[in-house]
């Protein structure tokens, strides 16, 4: 039996590192994004999202505005609200969300159809552009939102709305004669349908998700056939150069060897594949998940947990192609990677998946939002020279400062829903077994089948590496407790009653069989260290990065001056760890190195035979997650190594 996440209503996070981010969701991010979707943020790109629903519901007149998937902004916002209300009651926020549910219900068509673009702008053209129409993608996010809101509040109205929509999809798509034999261009509905199945128990939703996965890439490509129809009308990006690999539809999913195409579409699909592999005990599908995961994390993932190296089409390219200054690394893609990883961990009980989930959450996902909750990165480069981020160049997608909002704003509400539900990653629970995945201070009541236990974690991780774990309510029948051993941990020990406690190691977890209540202290070293990339990563040859635990560090112009490319770090010198009040309290890293001197180039030549000269410098590195919170400036994760 696979493990499951803990009910967010039963977990309270009070953590020195994460609370400032989690609490920001409720206090700032949700209200800010509500204003953004109501076009109330000065100088921000308009959303018109709620107006689209009002027009579709007949409350307003006007024209549809925005991308074809504009509806998903409010869907992900509603999902964040559901998670937030599960953690803490808020009658005013709940009333606002209930009003949104009423609006969505009014916009829904009699037969269950729900997509304001096609209701308002293209009536009569439903399901005619599965390639880029995003109707199924939008439906999936609506389903995820409704499930979260139902679980957070117990209210069924939104859930009933999406069930009506899901019923329509079941009547519309499938193998039977008279149904559409297509599948989504942007995968997501599969995840939504599976979550809807888990809540309602209606098997047809799970079966439809399986159909969408099984049909993909089988036979003549559906999207290419779709584009040949006389009535086809493109409403998405330019499709003249469309390739099925972009949407992972070039071959059946079970035959796919490497992660290819649009990164977000890929990891959303892989997440659904993992769930379906378990539910149908489909070994071939499960093997594909393992193969695709390994390709990503071993050959196509940045050290920060970012994926999708190409700014063109937001896609994977080839193994080891990981440029730093022009990559895409979309925030949503790392969120999808974490979704995929937690599913694989719950199925396999293998901690290596959590190592990657943790990497993505502590680096790229957190970098996607400013510390004040009012600015966002869509793209997450590992090197930035602000002056070179010019429109209509290879770096036009790279923003040197976080943006107030985006015309295509999938990332901001995606970060909100992820931070609001960070508790789902801390534990994995099963029948009389509990796995501790992430070291985040919290108190939780956890259902282990026929019994419940109370668990508390207290820690100052990731800047200190002692984790105090208390388990109460252990029955005489006993339970299994498994505590993750991170891949960066050195000298991992567990203490119980003041003495070192032995444990059995299973797939990266320290395992204990408990027959009574217990208190443990997990302790390990995670010193700052220099990390090098595989030489096949051409962009990083001769360079090093510096990490501490799950955190990747970077150099910023604010600490190290302009032209970071002139800097060389001396990896033979010890890294100094310094406590700092910066960003609310962090460990800064102090490095020794050299700076290449420019004095020989005072005459202004572009090229010359001048000898190299260097001066000694002290460098300061800060967590990548917090870069660009002190104004615009250069940033670099990878540094030249002094030989």
MILO-64759 format. One record per residue (C-alpha): residue in three letters; x negated, y, z. Coordinates in steps of 0.001 Angstrom, whole numbers, plus 500000, padded with zeros to 6 digits. Each point is the difference from the previous one (the first is absolute). Example, Ala and Ser with C-alpha at 12.3 -4.5 7.8 and 13.67 -1.06 7.14 Angstrom:
BEGIN
ALA487700495500507800;SER498630503440499340;
***
This chain:
BEGIN
UNK500000500000500000;UNK498664503407499123;UNK499518502702502590;UNK502064503174500168;UNK499488503569501118;UNK501357501325503280;UNK503316501864500188;UNK499018503679499984;UNK502622500686502663;UNK498019497793502361;UNK496606501663499636;UNK498852503324501425;UNK496702501395498740;UNK497949502272502254;UNK496560499986498465;UNK497152502552500081;UNK499335499569496282;UNK503354499190498408;UNK502522501905502125;UNK499087503355498504;UNK500855498579496578;UNK503085498001501011;UNK501488502813502090;UNK499398502411497139;UNK502484498030497897;UNK502853500876502304;UNK498931503510500999;UNK498736501326496677;UNK499869497672496988;UNK503672499034499862;UNK501222503615500445;UNK497405501302497531;UNK500922497452497359;UNK503693500706500561;UNK499292503636499199;UNK497962498976496952;UNK502850497930498620;UNK502306502959500567;UNK497550502302498149;UNK499276502080503106;UNK496177499865499963;UNK498574503254498581;UNK497650499544497021;UNK500555496215499949;UNK501154498106496946;UNK503816499689500082;UNK501644496673500719;UNK503717500465499301;UNK500372496453501302;UNK503012500623502213;UNK501573502298497426;UNK499887497131497511;UNK502085497919502382;UNK502375502886500628;UNK500519500392496252;UNK500516496266499546;UNK502512500009502873;UNK501920502902498490;UNK499206502349502849;UNK498031502326497709;UNK499683500759496322;UNK496677500271498247;UNK497302498135498137;UNK497897497089501180;UNK496469501014500933;UNK496830497993500507;UNK498526496622499126;UNK502296497093499177;UNK499226498549503443;UNK500606503195501992;UNK502538498117502126;UNK497209498023501641;UNK498753503073501866;UNK503096500038502182;UNK500011496193500200;UNK496503499874501512;UNK500868502952502251;UNK503043498074501242;UNK497815496959500608;UNK497629502115502104;UNK502999501346501914;UNK501228496455500646;UNK496619498960501372;UNK499760503182502079;UNK503465499502501517;UNK499086496423500862;UNK497129501366502084;UNK501886502895501597;UNK503584501242499914;UNK500622503407498436;UNK503675500887499620;UNK499371503058497848;UNK497775498136497565;UNK502431497104499908;UNK502861502382499178;UNK497974501466497115;UNK499232496511498712;UNK503651498948500315;UNK500924502966497835;UNK497482498823497402;UNK501553496526500081;UNK503427501567499392;UNK498587501911497033;UNK498353496895498531;UNK503242498034500428;UNK501953502723498185;UNK497526499971497129;UNK500261496224499585;UNK502149498866497083;UNK503054497804500444;UNK498190496869498812;UNK497064500582502350;UNK497637501758497583;UNK497773502556501710;UNK497441502088498126;UNK500568503728499679;UNK497921500382496845;UNK502284497727498015;UNK503152501142501768;UNK499321503677499300;UNK497698500224496979;UNK500327496804497983;UNK503418498471500729;UNK500621496948497894;UNK496300499107499673;UNK499625497731502991;UNK497381497264499774;UNK498876501139496517;UNK496445500829501082;UNK498880497520502616;UNK496435500756498972;UNK499916503534501404;UNK503567500800501060;UNK499197499007503596;UNK503603499076500837;UNK498901496773501669;UNK497075501706501719;UNK502386502580501429;UNK502438497287501057;UNK497236498209501883;UNK499080503065502037;UNK503677500582500795;UNK500210496445501315;UNK496886500384502147;UNK501360503272501383;UNK503412498548500810;UNK498493497013501791;UNK497748502266502102;UNK502898502315500841;UNK502220497079500970;UNK497296498522502200;UNK499267503376501565;UNK503579501063500688;UNK502232496948499637;UNK502164501927497517;UNK501183498049496957;UNK501225502638497545;UNK496705500417498132;UNK499468496229500091;UNK503443499478498463;UNK499167502496497257;UNK496846498155498966;UNK501689496605500252;UNK502539501241497474;UNK497067501092497813;UNK498228496670500482;UNK503176498125499115;UNK500125501952496742;UNK496401499030499268;UNK500835496341500621;UNK502867500263497508;UNK497830501829497449;UNK496653498184499961;UNK499091496354499767;UNK499617497004497737;UNK503692499508499318;UNK501587500859496673;UNK501321503548499906;UNK497513501264502569;UNK496956502159499313;UNK496907497795499870;UNK497649502842500937;UNK498052501051503063;UNK498788503302501522;UNK497284502070498358;UNK498950501242503431;UNK500230497195502532;UNK501646500810503344;UNK503540498647499853;UNK498597496559500797;UNK498767501258503391;UNK503343501699500667;UNK502049496939499073;UNK497924497759502259;UNK500413502373502953;UNK503739500133499278;UNK500097496207500022;UNK498238499870503380;UNK502611502316501519;UNK503163498661498336;UNK499104496359499432;UNK501424500197496470;UNK497902497595497968;UNK500952501533496668;UNK497840503034500795;UNK496961497791500554;UNK500800498041496843;UNK500191503202497936;UNK496609501121501324;UNK498620496623498964;UNK501555500355496552;UNK498303503365499473;UNK496635498472500928;UNK500475496784498032;UNK501182501747496816;UNK497174502500499900;UNK497543499457497156;UNK501768496870498752;UNK500519499719496254;UNK500200503062497779;UNK499368503112502062;UNK503324501521501058;UNK498774503586499996;UNK498573499819496500;UNK503289498540498778;UNK501858502727501866;UNK498046502703498191;UNK500918498522496629;UNK503726500476500541;UNK501605502757497891;UNK501635501508503081;UNK496790500069502065;UNK499258503430501382;UNK496810500594501915;UNK500551501949503191;UNK496678499266501653;UNK496392500746499079;UNK498608499613496496;UNK500411496351499024;UNK498323500020496597;UNK496970498310501498;UNK501977497851502408;UNK498411496692500897;UNK501782497252501947;UNK496955499628502253;UNK500851503445501424;UNK503146498548501592;UNK498525496551500716;UNK502353498507497379;UNK497427498700497520;UNK500166496464501406;UNK501925498047502662;UNK499071501073503522;UNK498767496525500919;UNK497409500214497218;UNK498592503407500926;UNK496364499759501000;UNK499132503596500916;UNK501765503140501138;UNK500736502046496905;UNK502104502955498969;UNK501735502589502171;UNK498738499457503537;UNK503186500832501923;UNK502165497833497755;UNK497537497152500473;UNK499821499941503792;UNK503749500492500404;UNK500480496969497767;UNK497358498002501859;UNK501777500779503287;UNK503215498504498645;UNK498106497044498556;UNK498590499224503444;UNK503452499984501597;UNK501451497882497210;UNK497102497544500089;UNK500844499338503634;UNK503793499950499690;UNK499958497550497083;UNK496851498159501142;UNK498569500764496577;UNK496341499006500203;UNK499203501215496495;UNK501356503442500805;UNK498143500016503312;UNK496758499067498282;UNK500494502931497611;UNK500391502328503001;UNK496721498788501504;UNK498213500308496660;UNK501269503519499349;UNK499261501131503557;UNK496436498726499786;UNK499458501743496683;UNK501135503303501474;UNK498050499963503253;UNK496829498414498632;UNK499709501763496652;UNK502418502928499602;UNK500428501710503376;UNK498257503083501311;UNK498310499906503388;UNK502863502208501261;UNK502652497450499034;UNK500994502054496949;UNK500932498190496783;UNK500641501095496438;UNK496822501485498590;UNK501358501678496868;UNK501625503420499938;UNK501557499053496676;UNK503077497844500658;UNK499131499758503731;UNK498632496546499405;UNK497503497283500705;UNK497326499741497331;UNK497329497270500199;UNK498041498372502792;UNK497503502317501744;UNK501147503119498112;UNK500291502277503034;UNK499096503600499139;UNK500122502372502940;UNK500759503470498632;UNK502697499257497426;UNK501797496991501450;UNK503698499977500780;UNK500292497990503215;UNK503656500926500423;UNK501223500162503592;UNK503000497855499050;UNK497693497315498629;UNK498212499579503347;UNK503378499873501733;UNK500993497237497583;UNK496723498207500712;UNK500809500085503727;UNK503493498633499241;UNK498468497146498014;UNK497376499328502663;UNK502351499747502985;UNK502164497537498095;UNK497008497831499157;UNK498801500149503603;UNK503418498973501308;UNK500093497039497632;UNK496421498794500402;UNK499109501187503532;UNK496697501164498525;UNK498464503126501563;UNK498033500916496887;UNK503175501444498508;UNK500373502294503008;UNK496406501183499604;UNK501046501496496663;UNK503362501257501268;UNK498180501809502796;UNK497478501485497545;UNK502784501424497842;UNK502008501389502924;UNK497075501674501796;UNK498552501580496876;UNK501970500563496796;UNK503484500039501532;UNK499020502486502716;UNK498059502110497518;UNK503221500360498020;UNK501451502438502518;UNK498633503085501753;UNK499649500065503768;UNK502800502568500185;UNK502331497752497982;UNK500574502653497331;UNK497557499124497242;UNK499511496883497899;UNK497544498237497748;UNK501410497905497186;UNK496490499155498766;UNK497219498922502362;UNK496517500452498485;UNK496807499092501821;UNK498085502991498681;UNK501256503513499307;UNK498374503057498475;UNK502953502424500092;UNK498807502272497200;UNK500000497075497557;UNK503629498989500632;UNK501252501840496942;UNK503238499463498095;UNK499798498090496737;UNK496770498265500979;UNK499249496532501312;UNK500383501356503542;UNK503242501925499622;UNK501825497471502178;UNK497537500547502890;UNK501198502680502409;UNK497338501560502254;UNK502660501022502538;UNK503148498289501187;UNK503154501154498227;UNK503196501287501604;UNK502074497665497800;UNK499996498356496594;UNK502388499967497070;UNK499531496219500150;UNK499973499705503772;UNK499918496267500678;UNK496970500159502310;UNK501121502471502723;UNK503139498091501073;UNK498127496731499530;UNK497441501139502574;UNK502835501072502288;UNK501696496609499915;UNK496666498231500518;UNK498965502051503028;UNK503488499677501469;UNK499757496214499727;UNK496340499514500961;UNK501221497758502822;UNK500858497277497482;UNK496291499439499416;UNK498893499704503642;UNK501435496572500760;UNK501132496907498144;UNK502290497671501933;UNK501300496472499569;UNK501466497157502007;UNK498074500241503292;UNK497037501662498286;UNK498816503592499875;UNK497254501484497836;UNK498380503331500873;UNK498956501600496709;UNK499236503650500700;UNK498578501590503126;UNK502552502735500715;UNK501131500867503530;UNK503634499036500483;UNK502568498249502102;UNK502250497456498345;UNK502644497401500688;UNK499487497223497490;UNK502358497208498978;UNK498150496690499749;UNK502967497906499032;UNK501907498872503060;UNK498116502265502368;UNK498712503539500262;UNK496713501262501340;UNK498871503464500998;UNK496672501062498530;UNK497931503095500684;UNK496844501124498226;UNK497840502805501324;UNK496994501225498034;UNK498095502989498651;UNK499224498180496771;UNK498497500735497442;UNK497551502246501861;UNK499698497564502903;UNK500211496241499621;UNK501634498687503149;UNK503560498749499673;UNK501962499146503135;UNK502858497569499329;UNK502663499017502516;UNK502583497293499313;UNK502935499462502364;UNK503002497716499913;UNK498082496938498825;UNK502138496904500561;UNK498856496647501325;UNK500262498658496449;UNK497076502238499125;UNK499132502121496997;UNK497167500641497598;UNK498248503361500078;UNK497688500842497103;UNK497915503177500060;UNK498313501164496826;UNK496199499921499699;UNK499280502878497554;UNK497481499387497249;UNK497868502896501310;UNK499988498823503651;UNK496684499054501565;UNK499651498237503358;UNK503728499246500238;UNK500939498885503513;UNK503163499495501980;UNK500129500508503764;UNK502649498603502318;UNK500007500577503758;UNK496594501627499666;UNK498373497000498344;UNK499272499142496410;UNK502844497916498598;UNK499462497361497387;UNK502174499865496926;UNK500505498019496852;UNK499462501874496745;UNK502592499452497270;UNK499820501920496716;UNK498530503095501609;UNK502121499969503173;UNK498950499202503565;UNK502679497550501154;UNK501202499320503554;UNK502703497643501249;UNK501818501712502856;UNK502080498262502653;UNK500439503062502179;UNK499760503766499913;UNK496559501224499125;UNK497764503033499654;UNK497099500150497574;UNK497376502515499038;UNK498604499629496517;UNK496627501649499514;UNK497705500283497013;UNK497466502299498432;UNK500810501850496805;UNK497062502341499558;UNK499779502424497130;UNK498228498296497123;UNK498825500558496468;UNK501824498023497330;UNK498932499410496396;UNK502106498986497013;UNK499531497017497733;UNK497454501079497328;UNK502667499377497354;UNK501796503083501332;UNK497982502312497787;UNK501305503171501632;UNK498482499038503363;UNK496620498549499052;UNK497287501544502170;UNK502570501440502364;UNK501344499177503443;UNK503167500713501921;UNK500302500166503758;UNK502759498345502006;UNK500980499473503617;UNK502506497238500636;UNK502846500461497514;UNK499114503637499342;UNK498129501085496903;UNK498113503275500481;UNK499202502758497531;UNK497906503126499673;UNK501822503309499678;UNK498730503347498814;UNK501261501534503257;UNK497243498129501873;UNK497303499470497394;UNK500111502904497567;UNK500560500076496260;UNK498793497530497388;UNK500232496791501990;UNK498393498194497079;UNK496652501520501077;UNK500087498012503227;UNK498162496751500678;UNK500597498009503184;UNK497239498164501835;UNK501465496580500832;UNK496933499073502050;UNK501000502570502621;UNK502576499152502644;UNK503517501385499597;UNK500916502176502973;UNK503587499800501235;UNK501228503244501564;UNK503301500673501775;UNK501735503005498505;UNK503221501937500575;UNK500349500454496248;UNK503348498813498578;UNK501347499374503488;UNK497082497830501085;UNK497778497801497860;UNK496567498451499875;UNK497789501949497599;UNK497022498306498416;UNK496652501790499773;UNK497577498800497321;UNK496458500894499035;UNK499100500728496414;UNK498516502287497387;UNK501315502739497765;UNK498602500461496505;UNK498725503552499619;UNK501192502323497228;UNK497199502582500290;UNK498165498777496896;UNK503128500695497962;UNK500311503679500904;UNK499344500980496382;UNK503323498446499092;UNK498858497301497574;UNK502367497129499423;UNK497168497491499497;UNK496313499970500910;UNK497017497994501240;UNK499930501365503529;UNK498943497484502693;UNK502475499003502649;UNK499689501638503407;UNK502015499312503122;UNK500736501467503405;UNK501099498154503117;UNK503683500295500882;UNK502390498722502613;UNK503295498834498526;UNK503367499724501687;UNK502679497545498886;UNK503684500020500987;UNK502787497451499401;UNK501159499973496388;UNK503597499999501236;UNK499558503585501234;UNK498155501593497105;UNK501335503305498632;UNK501641501008503265;UNK497569502942500337;UNK500520501617496622;UNK498860499236496475;UNK496489498735499477;UNK497878497203498625;UNK500351496480501367;UNK498118496758499417;UNK500261496500501450;UNK496996498516498200;UNK496550501500500633;UNK496722499512498190;UNK497655497781502009;UNK496514501269500745;UNK497480497344498993;
***
